[in-house]
Amino acid sequence: MKSKGSIVSWRNICFRGLLIILSSIAAQAKKPHIMSVTPPTPEQAALIDRASAQEKKMAGELRKRIPMVQTYIQNLKPDGELGTVPVSDQYILSRVDFDKSFQADGYREKSRKGLFQQSLGTLSDLTKALGLTAEYVPTGFMDMMFIDPTDFDRQHYDFGFVRNDFLGTVHTQVFDVLPKKKTGVGRFSGRIWIEDQDGAVVRLNGIFTGNDYLDRPHYFHYDSWRVNLQPGVWLPAEIYVEETHRNRLDDEPELRARTSFWGYSLKLPSHETENTAIRIDDVTDTSDAAQDVSPLEASRAWVAQAEANVLDRLVQAGVLAPPGDFDKVLETVTNNLIIGNNLNLPAVHCRVLLTTPLESLAVGDTILLSKGLVDVLPYEEDLAAVLSFQLAHITLGHHVDTRYAFNDRLLFPDEVTFQRITMNHSEADDAVAARKAIEFLHHSVYQDHLSNAGLFFAQLQNRSRELKALTTPRIGDSLLNADGIPWLIDLTKASPRLDIHDLNQVAALPLGSHLKIDAWDDRVFQLKARPLPLLNAQDKMPFELTPVLLRLTRYNESAPGSAQAASTGGNLVPSVRSQ
């Protein structure tokens, strides 16, 4: 029989051996894994050289632009049933003047300023929001728009042909890209897709190389997409970032983030705006018997002027989509509510805000819904519920602040971080409108399907504590009151309990499920994605970010809005219920 001392000694030997093994594994893990690539053929090398020239051309195009740049970040934690779930979020919306922000030599590590030297703090805010620091990330988050803006060539990188591939209707050649030795940190390492007409890189998927002496790379993996917005011009449209470590026990961040670009055709506003003319519908009697304007007519005209100013200015700022076909979908649902309740109203119009936070707003007789809000609604009755809230504000006479009838109040400096325009209603008005909205819904064609709408608001309340940025409006009204309770909470009384395991119960969709934006002129289009059956609870992803997969087309193809086709957000259930 072994003595107690020999057992302890044997355990010590085993423990020390285990430490040696683990230390060896850790040391090997710190060494970067460098693949070898097969040198390209002369034809492939010529395409790579064209791509290098196109990267410089794209940088020149960006210097002319002041697009909207929106970043939404969800920090994650592992979940035994759902894989990962968001625990917090951040949101940044800015208009970036790239001509003032470009740093041609900023890519070098010695610069420490990144490719962009802050467009009035915007770009550094993006970097900080993702937990990146200038100490370890000389290029910053926005460099994910580029492969390498100064040294993307065969002198600094090795290229290996992978395959031919179609991204939508665009034929591409796919290459693995590795930085050559001793070219410094912050170089791109990953895979690129080069379309074979203009030689433009249309997709890049990978990571910037880190410092070999650091335990962590301090860079995130990303998937960056460009779209063909003008003849021969490909510009960034979407960047998806993901870092998850479900099987690792460390404190590295777990997150998903999506940066979207639009408004490339926007110009900076002048103080002599072209859209100051008063547009008044159905408020002025032009008959011979009534040449003068009554006080009531003047009051309505003043409200109409404020409405026109607000809508025009929001379009100029790149926050509101111009009128489009999808507006008719929203107006059809609104008219169902109006007819069902015998409301005597002038024509009510609907428009789409281009932003992600869940919000709505009534500007005069126009209802605005954010793209993010439209995206997460599974059913037409859900859409009817959020529209009924603003329709109630209109019928109750809760107008936008008429101070915006003075056009100069809307000449905010939208080349900097977007400042909130306070056009929301008061909490007292919202409470009254909520009760009126419930009444409208119960007297509409949607009355037999309101349990679905109740499930949406139950799911919203369930996730609202973690998703503060998503549920905080930037312009209009929140779906929640100050206590975090949905204004239309009464709809949940007739709904079943939320059940993540019931695959027939879809309370809310992931972001990006219904609409896409033309990044050049800000028009919105409905996705034409195939409905897919849910296989498990993880497929539901309510209010969550998902990867990006664009179906690319060329500029000269006839389909409207074809530059950015369906993403993988997933049209899980019909967006509009036929009545």
Backbone torsions as a table, in degrees:
resi	resn	phi	psi	omega
1	MET	NA	133.0	-177.7
2	LYS	-72.8	144.2	177.7
3	SER	-76.4	162.5	179.2
4	LYS	-62.6	-36.4	-179.5
5	GLY	-65.3	-39.9	-179.3
6	SER	-67.7	-34.3	178.9
7	ILE	-65.4	-44.4	179.1
8	VAL	-62.3	-42.2	179.9
9	SER	-61.7	-42.8	-179.9
10	TRP	-63.4	-40.9	178.2
11	ARG	-62.5	-39.9	179.2
12	ASN	-63.5	-40.2	179.0
13	ILE	-63.0	-44.8	-179.9
14	CYS	-63.5	-41.3	-178.0
15	PHE	-65.0	-43.8	179.4
16	ARG	-64.5	-38.1	177.8
17	GLY	-62.9	-40.7	178.8
18	LEU	-63.7	-40.8	178.7
19	LEU	-61.7	-40.8	179.5
20	ILE	-62.5	-43.5	-179.9
21	ILE	-63.0	-47.8	-179.3
22	LEU	-63.3	-39.1	179.1
23	SER	-63.9	-39.5	178.6
24	SER	-64.2	-42.8	178.8
25	ILE	-62.8	-44.2	-179.3
26	ALA	-62.5	-41.3	-179.8
27	ALA	-64.4	-40.0	177.9
28	GLN	-67.0	-35.0	-178.4
29	ALA	-66.2	-29.8	-179.1
30	LYS	-73.3	-21.5	180.0
31	LYS	-78.6	129.0	-179.2
32	PRO	-65.7	140.0	179.6
33	HIS	-91.3	111.1	-177.6
34	ILE	-105.9	118.1	177.9
35	MET	-81.9	156.1	170.5
36	SER	-94.6	146.0	-179.2
37	VAL	-123.9	150.3	177.6
38	THR	-80.1	128.1	-178.2
39	PRO	-57.7	144.2	-179.2
40	PRO	-70.4	156.4	173.8
41	THR	-71.9	166.3	176.9
42	PRO	-55.7	-38.8	178.5
43	GLU	-66.2	-41.5	178.5
44	GLN	-67.9	-38.3	177.7
45	ALA	-62.8	-37.5	178.0
46	ALA	-65.4	-38.3	177.9
47	LEU	-66.1	-39.9	178.3
48	ILE	-63.5	-40.6	177.7
49	ASP	-63.6	-39.0	175.6
50	ARG	-63.2	-40.1	179.3
51	ALA	-63.5	-38.1	177.8
52	SER	-61.6	-42.0	177.7
53	ALA	-67.0	-37.5	179.5
54	GLN	-65.8	-33.9	177.1
55	GLU	-61.3	-41.1	177.1
56	LYS	-67.9	-35.9	177.6
57	LYS	-64.6	-41.5	178.9
58	MET	-63.7	-39.2	178.1
59	ALA	-61.7	-38.7	177.4
60	GLY	-66.2	-38.3	177.5
61	GLU	-64.9	-39.1	-179.0
62	LEU	-64.6	-31.3	179.1
63	ARG	-62.6	-21.0	-179.1
64	LYS	-88.8	-5.5	-166.7
65	ARG	-113.3	154.3	174.3
66	ILE	-134.0	63.1	-174.7
67	PRO	-73.5	165.5	167.7
68	MET	-77.4	137.8	177.4
69	VAL	-126.4	116.6	-177.8
70	GLN	-117.7	128.4	176.4
71	THR	-125.2	128.1	175.5
72	TYR	-122.9	128.5	-174.3
73	ILE	-122.0	132.2	172.4
74	GLN	-118.3	120.2	173.3
75	ASN	-84.0	140.0	-168.0
76	LEU	-120.5	160.2	168.4
77	LYS	-137.0	151.2	179.0
78	PRO	-65.3	146.3	177.1
79	ASP	-136.5	131.2	-175.1
80	GLY	-61.4	-33.2	-177.6
81	GLU	-99.3	-32.8	-173.0
82	LEU	-107.6	5.5	-179.1
83	GLY	83.0	-77.7	172.4
84	THR	-138.6	153.5	175.8
85	VAL	-136.0	147.6	178.5
86	PRO	-70.9	142.0	178.1
87	VAL	-117.4	-17.1	175.6
88	SER	-165.1	168.2	-178.8
89	ASP	-152.0	164.3	176.9
90	GLN	-141.4	150.6	-177.5
91	TYR	-139.4	135.1	179.0
92	ILE	-136.4	128.7	176.0
93	LEU	-127.1	124.3	-177.8
94	SER	-145.2	158.9	170.1
95	ARG	-112.3	118.5	-169.1
96	VAL	-107.4	124.6	174.7
97	ASP	-90.7	98.1	-174.5
98	PHE	-69.2	-24.2	178.8
99	ASP	-64.3	-33.3	178.8
100	LYS	-87.5	-10.9	-170.6
101	SER	-106.6	-14.4	-173.2
102	PHE	-68.6	136.6	172.2
103	GLN	-122.2	98.6	-174.4
104	ALA	-59.8	-35.1	-178.8
105	ASP	-106.3	16.3	-174.4
106	GLY	-75.6	-7.7	-177.2
107	TYR	-72.4	-23.7	-177.3
108	ARG	-66.5	142.1	-179.1
109	GLU	-60.6	-34.2	-177.4
110	LYS	-65.1	-24.5	-178.6
111	SER	-67.1	-42.4	179.4
112	ARG	62.5	13.0	-178.1
113	LYS	-112.2	-7.3	179.7
114	GLY	81.1	170.3	-179.7
115	LEU	-63.0	-38.6	179.6
116	PHE	-111.1	132.5	-178.8
117	GLN	-96.1	56.2	175.5
118	GLN	60.6	117.9	166.7
119	SER	-89.5	83.3	-177.8
120	LEU	53.6	44.6	173.3
121	GLY	90.4	-12.2	-174.0
122	THR	-62.1	-50.1	-172.6
123	LEU	-70.1	-35.9	176.5
124	SER	-68.2	-31.8	176.5
125	ASP	-62.6	-39.9	178.2
126	LEU	-62.4	-44.2	-180.0
127	THR	-62.4	-44.9	-179.2
128	LYS	-65.4	-38.1	-178.1
129	ALA	-62.5	-30.0	178.6
130	LEU	-89.9	6.5	177.7
131	GLY	76.6	17.5	178.8
132	LEU	-94.4	148.4	-179.0
133	THR	-126.4	152.6	-179.8
134	ALA	-62.8	-25.4	-177.6
135	GLU	-61.6	-37.5	-176.7
136	TYR	-113.9	-10.7	-175.9
137	VAL	-125.0	80.7	-178.0
138	PRO	-64.2	-23.9	-177.2
139	THR	-90.6	-27.0	178.9
140	GLY	77.2	170.0	-174.6
141	PHE	-65.6	-38.6	-174.2
142	MET	-69.2	-13.1	176.0
143	ASP	-65.3	-12.0	178.0
144	MET	-65.7	-9.4	171.3
145	MET	-69.4	-24.0	-171.7
146	PHE	-118.3	162.5	167.6
147	ILE	-83.4	-59.3	177.5
148	ASP	-163.4	103.7	-170.0
149	PRO	-70.7	-11.9	-178.5
150	THR	-115.4	-33.2	-170.6
151	ASP	-128.6	30.8	177.5
152	PHE	-80.3	93.0	-179.2
153	ASP	-160.4	176.8	-176.1
154	ARG	-78.7	-7.0	174.5
155	GLN	-80.4	-22.7	-177.0
156	HIS	-112.6	-13.2	-176.0
157	TYR	-135.2	150.3	169.8
158	ASP	-100.0	140.1	-177.6
159	PHE	-123.5	139.0	176.4
160	GLY	-131.8	124.3	-178.6
161	PHE	-68.2	136.8	-179.1
162	VAL	-107.5	-56.7	-177.0
163	ARG	-173.3	170.1	166.3
164	ASN	-89.0	146.9	-175.2
165	ASP	-153.2	149.9	172.7
166	PHE	-105.6	129.1	168.4
167	LEU	-108.2	96.8	-169.6
168	GLY	70.4	-122.3	178.6
169	THR	-101.8	4.9	-176.6
170	VAL	-94.6	119.3	178.4
171	HIS	-80.3	133.5	-177.7
172	THR	-132.7	159.6	167.6
173	GLN	-111.7	133.1	-172.8
174	VAL	-104.1	132.2	-179.5
175	PHE	-129.8	141.3	164.9
176	ASP	-83.4	140.7	-175.4
177	VAL	-126.6	128.2	178.5
178	LEU	-132.0	135.9	177.7
179	PRO	-70.3	142.6	175.9
180	LYS	-68.7	159.1	-177.6
181	LYS	-64.1	146.1	174.6
182	LYS	61.7	34.5	175.2
183	THR	-104.2	5.5	175.0
184	GLY	96.0	163.9	178.9
185	VAL	-80.7	167.5	179.1
186	GLY	84.0	9.0	177.2
187	ARG	-83.4	151.9	179.4
188	PHE	-74.8	139.3	174.3
189	SER	-137.5	118.0	-178.3
190	GLY	166.4	-138.7	-173.3
191	ARG	-133.9	141.7	178.4
192	ILE	-128.4	153.0	176.1
193	TRP	-116.0	119.8	-179.6
194	ILE	-110.4	120.7	176.4
195	GLU	-75.6	145.8	-165.6
196	ASP	-98.4	17.6	172.9
197	GLN	-101.2	-58.7	178.7
198	ASP	-91.1	-14.9	-176.4
199	GLY	77.4	23.3	-178.8
200	ALA	-87.8	141.4	171.5
201	VAL	-76.8	121.3	-175.7
202	VAL	-105.6	-13.2	177.1
203	ARG	-152.5	140.1	172.2
204	LEU	-135.7	134.2	-173.0
205	ASN	-135.6	115.2	-179.1
206	GLY	170.2	-142.8	-175.6
207	ILE	-155.6	154.1	171.5
208	PHE	-82.0	140.9	-177.5
209	THR	-69.8	143.8	-178.7
210	GLY	-97.9	-169.9	178.7
211	ASN	-89.1	125.1	-177.0
212	ASP	-60.3	-22.1	-176.2
213	TYR	-91.2	-2.6	178.1
214	LEU	-96.3	147.9	178.6
215	ASP	-69.3	-25.7	-176.9
216	ARG	-128.2	150.9	-175.8
217	PRO	-75.6	-24.9	-177.8
218	HIS	60.9	25.7	170.3
219	TYR	-131.8	157.0	179.2
220	PHE	-111.6	151.0	173.9
221	HIS	-72.7	141.7	-177.5
222	TYR	-145.5	158.8	179.0
223	ASP	-129.9	109.8	-171.6
224	SER	-113.1	133.8	-175.1
225	TRP	-120.7	141.4	171.7
226	ARG	-117.3	155.4	178.8
227	VAL	-129.0	154.8	-177.0
228	ASN	-88.8	96.1	-171.5
229	LEU	-94.7	-23.2	176.7
230	GLN	-144.2	165.0	-178.8
231	PRO	-54.1	120.1	178.2
232	GLY	72.5	5.4	-176.6
233	VAL	-114.0	115.4	175.2
234	TRP	-111.2	126.8	-177.3
235	LEU	-129.2	154.7	-179.4
236	PRO	-59.3	138.5	178.4
237	ALA	-122.5	-44.1	-176.6
238	GLU	-143.5	141.4	171.0
239	ILE	-129.9	125.1	177.9
240	TYR	-112.0	130.6	179.5
241	VAL	-119.2	136.7	177.1
242	GLU	-146.8	131.1	171.0
243	GLU	-138.4	108.9	176.1
244	THR	-130.8	144.8	-177.8
245	HIS	-137.0	66.0	-172.2
246	ARG	-63.9	-25.1	-176.3
247	ASN	-107.4	16.8	-177.4
248	ARG	-118.4	145.7	-178.7
249	LEU	-109.4	70.4	176.3
250	ASP	-139.4	-178.6	-175.3
251	ASP	-104.3	21.0	175.7
252	GLU	-65.1	146.6	-178.1
253	PRO	-68.3	146.0	171.7
254	GLU	-115.8	124.6	-175.4
255	LEU	-157.7	161.4	164.9
256	ARG	-127.5	143.4	178.9
257	ALA	-145.5	149.9	177.4
258	ARG	-137.8	124.0	174.9
259	THR	-108.5	128.3	-179.6
260	SER	-118.9	142.7	178.3
261	PHE	-117.7	137.2	171.3
262	TRP	-155.8	175.7	179.0
263	GLY	75.6	32.1	179.6
264	TYR	-65.0	-22.7	179.6
265	SER	-91.0	2.3	-178.7
266	LEU	-66.9	147.8	173.3
267	LYS	-117.9	155.7	176.4
268	LEU	-67.9	142.0	-176.4
269	PRO	-73.0	149.0	172.7
270	SER	-108.4	162.0	179.6
271	HIS	-74.1	-15.8	175.8
272	GLU	-103.8	69.5	-176.4
273	THR	-66.2	149.0	-179.6
274	GLU	-81.4	-6.4	-172.2
275	ASN	-112.9	45.9	180.0
276	THR	-99.3	-5.3	-177.5
277	ALA	-67.8	141.6	179.2
278	ILE	-77.3	127.9	175.0
279	ARG	-115.4	113.7	-175.6
280	ILE	-124.9	124.8	178.2
281	ASP	-111.2	132.7	171.2
282	ASP	61.3	31.1	178.5
283	VAL	-126.6	-9.8	-177.1
284	THR	-119.1	123.5	177.5
285	ASP	-86.1	115.9	-177.3
286	THR	-100.6	12.7	179.4
287	SER	-71.0	161.6	-178.0
288	ASP	-63.1	-27.9	-174.9
289	ALA	-79.8	-10.5	-175.5
290	ALA	-138.2	79.6	179.9
291	GLN	-86.2	-22.3	179.9
292	ASP	-93.8	166.0	-177.3
293	VAL	-110.6	128.0	179.9
294	SER	-77.4	162.7	176.8
295	PRO	-56.7	-37.9	179.4
296	LEU	-66.4	-41.9	178.2
297	GLU	-64.0	-40.7	178.7
298	ALA	-63.5	-38.9	179.3
299	SER	-64.3	-44.4	179.2
300	ARG	-66.9	-36.6	178.3
301	ALA	-63.4	-38.6	179.2
302	TRP	-63.6	-42.7	177.3
303	VAL	-64.5	-41.4	179.5
304	ALA	-64.0	-36.2	177.9
305	GLN	-65.4	-42.1	177.0
306	ALA	-61.5	-42.4	179.1
307	GLU	-60.7	-47.7	-179.0
308	ALA	-62.0	-41.8	-179.9
309	ASN	-63.0	-44.5	-178.3
310	VAL	-63.5	-48.1	-177.6
311	LEU	-63.5	-45.2	179.3
312	ASP	-61.4	-43.0	-176.1
313	ARG	-69.3	-37.6	178.8
314	LEU	-66.5	-34.2	175.1
315	VAL	-67.0	-45.1	178.7
316	GLN	-59.9	-34.5	-178.0
317	ALA	-81.1	-6.3	180.0
318	GLY	80.2	19.7	-178.5
319	VAL	-101.2	-27.3	-176.9
320	LEU	-117.6	132.7	177.6
321	ALA	-69.6	145.5	172.6
322	PRO	-65.7	163.5	179.2
323	PRO	-55.3	139.9	-178.3
324	GLY	-153.2	-179.4	-175.5
325	ASP	-64.0	-34.7	-177.1
326	PHE	-66.6	-23.9	176.2
327	ASP	-57.0	-33.2	-178.9
328	LYS	-66.9	-31.7	175.8
329	VAL	-63.2	-46.7	179.3
330	LEU	-63.9	-39.7	-178.1
331	GLU	-70.6	-30.4	175.7
332	THR	-63.3	-44.7	178.4
333	VAL	-65.4	-41.4	178.5
334	THR	-61.8	-42.2	179.2
335	ASN	-65.6	-31.5	174.4
336	ASN	-60.4	-39.2	177.6
337	LEU	-69.6	-41.8	-178.8
338	ILE	-64.2	-46.3	-178.6
339	ILE	-66.2	-43.4	-178.3
340	GLY	-63.4	-24.6	-178.2
341	ASN	-108.6	8.4	177.4
342	ASN	51.5	45.9	-178.8
343	LEU	-84.1	132.4	178.1
344	ASN	-95.6	87.5	-175.2
345	LEU	-126.2	153.3	167.9
346	PRO	-66.3	173.3	-178.9
347	ALA	-57.8	125.7	177.6
348	VAL	-99.0	124.7	-179.2
349	HIS	-105.0	160.7	179.9
350	CYS	-132.9	145.1	178.8
351	ARG	-140.4	168.0	-177.4
352	VAL	-116.1	121.9	167.0
353	LEU	-72.3	141.5	-172.9
354	LEU	-85.4	2.0	-171.5
355	THR	-94.7	166.5	-174.8
356	THR	-87.6	-40.4	-176.8
357	PRO	-53.4	143.6	-174.8
358	LEU	-78.5	108.5	-178.8
359	GLU	-157.1	163.0	176.3
360	SER	-143.5	165.6	-175.0
361	LEU	-161.0	143.2	170.8
362	ALA	-110.1	118.5	176.3
363	VAL	-111.9	101.6	-173.2
364	GLY	62.4	-121.3	178.3
365	ASP	-104.1	25.6	178.7
366	THR	-119.9	128.2	178.6
367	ILE	-99.2	130.4	177.6
368	LEU	-111.9	130.2	172.8
369	LEU	-120.7	138.8	178.5
370	SER	-72.6	151.0	176.4
371	LYS	-57.4	-41.4	179.6
372	GLY	-60.1	-38.6	179.7
373	LEU	-67.9	-45.3	178.4
374	VAL	-59.8	-40.5	-175.9
375	ASP	-60.5	-36.2	-171.3
376	VAL	-92.4	0.1	-178.7
377	LEU	-86.4	121.2	-177.4
378	PRO	-77.1	-36.4	-169.6
379	TYR	-127.6	163.2	178.9
380	GLU	-63.1	-35.1	178.8
381	GLU	-66.6	-28.6	173.0
382	ASP	-65.9	-43.4	176.9
383	LEU	-62.3	-41.5	177.8
384	ALA	-61.1	-37.4	-178.1
385	ALA	-64.4	-47.3	-178.2
386	VAL	-71.5	-30.1	175.8
387	LEU	-71.3	-35.7	-178.7
388	SER	-63.0	-31.3	-180.0
389	PHE	-62.4	-45.2	179.3
390	GLN	-78.6	-31.0	174.1
391	LEU	-61.2	-37.0	177.3
392	ALA	-64.1	-41.2	176.8
393	HIS	-59.6	-39.9	-179.7
394	ILE	-65.4	-47.1	-177.8
395	THR	-67.0	-27.3	179.9
396	LEU	-86.2	-1.5	177.8
397	GLY	76.6	24.9	179.0
398	HIS	-86.8	83.6	-174.0
399	HIS	-83.5	160.3	172.2
400	VAL	-62.2	150.7	-179.1
401	ASP	-55.4	122.6	-176.8
402	THR	-72.9	-0.9	173.7
403	ARG	-63.0	-22.7	178.9
404	TYR	-76.8	0.6	169.3
405	ALA	-67.8	-21.2	172.6
406	PHE	-86.8	109.8	-169.4
407	ASN	-61.0	-29.7	-177.0
408	ASP	-64.1	-21.3	179.4
409	ARG	-67.6	-16.5	-178.3
410	LEU	-105.8	10.8	175.6
411	LEU	-88.7	51.7	179.6
412	PHE	-73.1	151.5	-175.4
413	PRO	-77.5	85.1	-173.3
414	ASP	-79.8	5.8	172.1
415	GLU	-80.7	-9.0	175.1
416	VAL	-106.3	-176.3	178.9
417	THR	-51.7	132.0	-174.2
418	PHE	-60.3	126.8	178.9
419	GLN	-94.1	141.3	-176.5
420	ARG	-69.0	128.6	172.1
421	ILE	-92.3	117.1	-174.3
422	THR	-82.4	87.7	178.4
423	MET	-116.7	15.4	-179.6
424	ASN	-77.0	159.4	176.2
425	HIS	-82.9	164.2	176.9
426	SER	-73.3	161.0	178.2
427	GLU	-62.3	-35.9	178.8
428	ALA	-64.4	-43.6	178.1
429	ASP	-65.2	-39.5	178.9
430	ASP	-63.0	-39.2	-179.7
431	ALA	-63.8	-43.4	178.5
432	VAL	-66.2	-43.1	-179.7
433	ALA	-63.4	-34.9	179.5
434	ALA	-63.0	-43.5	178.8
435	ARG	-65.0	-40.8	178.2
436	LYS	-65.9	-37.8	179.5
437	ALA	-63.3	-42.3	177.4
438	ILE	-60.4	-40.6	178.3
439	GLU	-62.7	-44.8	178.3
440	PHE	-58.5	-44.1	-176.9
441	LEU	-64.8	-37.9	-179.1
442	HIS	-74.2	-12.0	176.3
443	HIS	-113.4	33.0	-177.8
444	SER	-128.8	175.0	178.2
445	VAL	-67.8	-7.1	-177.9
446	TYR	-95.0	1.4	-171.6
447	GLN	-60.6	-28.6	-178.2
448	ASP	-86.3	-3.2	-177.4
449	HIS	-121.2	15.6	-174.1
450	LEU	-70.9	-13.4	176.2
451	SER	-63.8	-32.5	176.1
452	ASN	-65.7	-43.1	177.1
453	ALA	-62.0	-38.5	177.3
454	GLY	-61.5	-38.9	177.6
455	LEU	-63.0	-38.3	178.6
456	PHE	-60.1	-47.3	-177.8
457	PHE	-70.7	-29.1	174.1
458	ALA	-66.6	-42.2	177.7
459	GLN	-66.4	-37.1	176.9
460	LEU	-61.2	-46.6	179.0
461	GLN	-63.6	-37.2	-179.1
462	ASN	-62.9	-34.4	-176.8
463	ARG	-103.0	-5.4	-170.4
464	SER	-65.3	-32.5	-178.0
465	ARG	-65.1	-38.4	-179.4
466	GLU	-80.8	-28.1	-173.9
467	LEU	-109.4	60.6	-177.9
468	LYS	-63.1	-42.9	-177.8
469	ALA	-66.3	-37.7	-179.4
470	LEU	-67.6	-33.9	-175.2
471	THR	-96.9	4.8	177.5
472	THR	-97.2	117.4	-177.6
473	PRO	-71.3	152.3	176.4
474	ARG	-104.8	-18.4	-177.3
475	ILE	-131.1	-50.5	-169.0
476	GLY	-111.3	-135.9	-172.5
477	ASP	-95.0	142.9	174.1
478	SER	-79.5	157.2	172.1
479	LEU	-80.1	-9.3	-174.1
480	LEU	-120.0	151.3	173.0
481	ASN	-84.1	-176.9	-175.4
482	ALA	-62.6	-22.7	179.3
483	ASP	-89.6	3.6	-179.7
484	GLY	81.4	14.8	179.9
485	ILE	-100.0	132.0	179.7
486	PRO	-57.7	140.5	176.9
487	TRP	-59.5	-32.5	-178.7
488	LEU	-101.4	37.7	-177.5
489	ILE	-61.0	-26.2	-178.6
490	ASP	-60.9	-22.2	179.0
491	LEU	-67.6	-21.1	-178.5
492	THR	-74.7	-15.2	-177.5
493	LYS	-63.5	-30.4	-179.0
494	ALA	-98.1	9.3	-176.4
495	SER	-102.3	151.3	172.8
496	PRO	-71.0	169.2	177.5
497	ARG	-70.0	149.1	174.5
498	LEU	-61.8	133.6	-179.0
499	ASP	-138.5	105.4	-176.4
500	ILE	-66.6	-21.1	-177.8
501	HIS	-88.0	-11.1	177.5
502	ASP	-84.2	104.2	-175.8
503	LEU	-74.6	-10.3	174.6
504	ASN	-86.9	-6.7	-178.9
505	GLN	-104.9	107.5	178.1
506	VAL	-116.0	103.9	-174.6
507	ALA	-86.3	-35.9	179.9
508	ALA	-154.6	148.9	-177.3
509	LEU	-96.5	164.4	171.4
510	PRO	-69.5	161.0	176.5
511	LEU	-63.0	147.5	179.1
512	GLY	83.6	20.1	-172.2
513	SER	-85.8	-19.2	-172.6
514	HIS	-126.2	-36.0	-169.3
515	LEU	-121.4	153.5	172.4
516	LYS	-131.2	156.3	-176.5
517	ILE	-116.4	133.2	169.6
518	ASP	-75.4	114.2	-171.5
519	ALA	-68.7	-12.7	-179.8
520	TRP	-86.3	-54.5	-173.2
521	ASP	-115.4	8.8	170.6
522	ASP	72.1	12.6	175.6
523	ARG	-70.0	150.0	176.7
524	VAL	-110.0	145.8	179.2
525	PHE	-135.7	153.8	178.2
526	GLN	-82.5	136.3	177.1
527	LEU	-64.8	149.1	174.6
528	LYS	-116.1	59.0	-176.9
529	ALA	-95.9	147.2	178.4
530	ARG	-71.5	133.9	171.8
531	PRO	-67.5	133.3	179.8
532	LEU	-115.8	141.2	178.2
533	PRO	-70.5	144.7	175.6
534	LEU	-77.1	135.6	-179.5
535	LEU	-102.3	-27.0	-179.7
536	ASN	-160.7	177.8	-176.9
537	ALA	-63.8	-27.9	-179.5
538	GLN	-65.7	-21.3	-178.8
539	ASP	-74.7	-12.2	-175.9
540	LYS	-73.7	-50.4	173.9
541	MET	49.4	51.7	-178.3
542	PRO	-62.6	127.7	177.2
543	PHE	64.6	15.0	-173.4
544	GLU	-97.6	155.6	171.0
545	LEU	-77.4	145.4	177.7
546	THR	-131.8	165.1	178.1
547	PRO	-60.5	162.8	-179.0
548	VAL	-103.4	134.7	171.9
549	LEU	-143.7	100.7	-178.5
550	LEU	-90.9	142.8	172.4
551	ARG	-96.0	98.8	-171.7
552	LEU	-78.0	146.7	171.4
553	THR	-136.5	166.3	178.2
554	ARG	-88.7	157.6	-174.9
555	TYR	-57.5	-37.0	-174.5
556	ASN	-83.1	2.8	175.6
557	GLU	-76.9	146.1	-165.0
558	SER	-77.7	-21.7	-173.9
559	ALA	-63.2	129.3	179.7
560	PRO	-66.0	136.8	179.0
561	GLY	66.7	21.9	-171.5
562	SER	-75.6	-13.6	-179.0
563	ALA	-61.9	-29.2	179.4
564	GLN	-129.4	100.7	-179.7
565	ALA	-99.7	-160.0	-164.1
566	ALA	-56.6	138.6	172.1
567	SER	-100.5	173.8	-177.6
568	THR	-86.8	15.1	177.6
569	GLY	-54.6	-36.6	171.9
570	GLY	95.4	115.3	174.4
571	ASN	-91.8	79.8	-167.4
572	LEU	-67.7	-34.9	-179.5
573	VAL	-137.9	162.6	-178.0
574	PRO	-56.4	137.2	-178.2
575	SER	-78.8	-25.9	-178.7
576	VAL	-132.8	124.7	179.5
577	ARG	-86.5	124.4	178.9
578	SER	-72.9	138.3	-176.3
579	GLN	-106.3	NA	NA
